[in-house]
Amino acid sequence: GIQVEQSPPDLILQEGANSTLRCNFSDSVNNLQWFHQNPWGQLINLFYIPSGTKQNGRLSATTVATERYSLLYISSSQTTDSGVYFCAVLYQGGSEKLVFGKGTKLTVNP
Amino acid sequence: DSGVTQTPKHLITATGQRVTLRCSPRSGDLSVYWYQQSLDQGLQFLIQYYNGEERAKGNILERFSAQQFPDLHSELNLSSLELGDSALYFCASSVSGDTQYFGPGTRLTVL
């Protein structure tokens, strides 16, 4: 099956810093989603981005499908950005199940 | 708020017992997915229903079963519970093949 790798596994920032999270996948995908899991366990949709670039406030994401990776940018980080960020893919030729990476744990200190 | 609801939020039970987790999808979504998040396995797909029919199966144990009802809500039944079944169980819904929206999850603790 498809492999999804996220890096770095852990990231500690000071408030106001910028960061880039990476997601590599091993096969062609129909769908790629970024999620933020907050400290209460909720999975919040950030982006649906099988290709191209999208922006939402301080967050933006880029997926280069031909090179099999996606990047999530967080600018001017805030303590509320803390949590785990997951990338999940729905790969071509497979079922509609999302395959998740192991996540990047982000801690933003005041 | 994703529009997907799950009940209960927390469930504490004993080994050997049976529980039912309930999910109501977003209005208009025909697909419902169940995922399990555990510390050792991460987030894993269990099963998908589309308009009442099972469409895909993942790493779902034989002790687990699910169904989707005519009103499109879904239930996940977990039986003969073991300590290792303790996890966060998520339901998601979508218009088939599109963005999946996740509910708040049910945290199951098996003692």
Interface residues (C-beta under 8 A of the other chain):
Chain A: N30 N31 Q33 F35 G41 Q42 L43 I44 N45 Y48 F86 A88 L90 S95 E96 K97 L98 V99 F100 K102 G103
Chain B: S2 S31 Y33 Y35 G42 L43 Q44 F45 Q48 R55 A56 G58 L88 F90 A92 S94 S96 G97 D98 T99 Q100 Y101 F102 P104 G105 R107
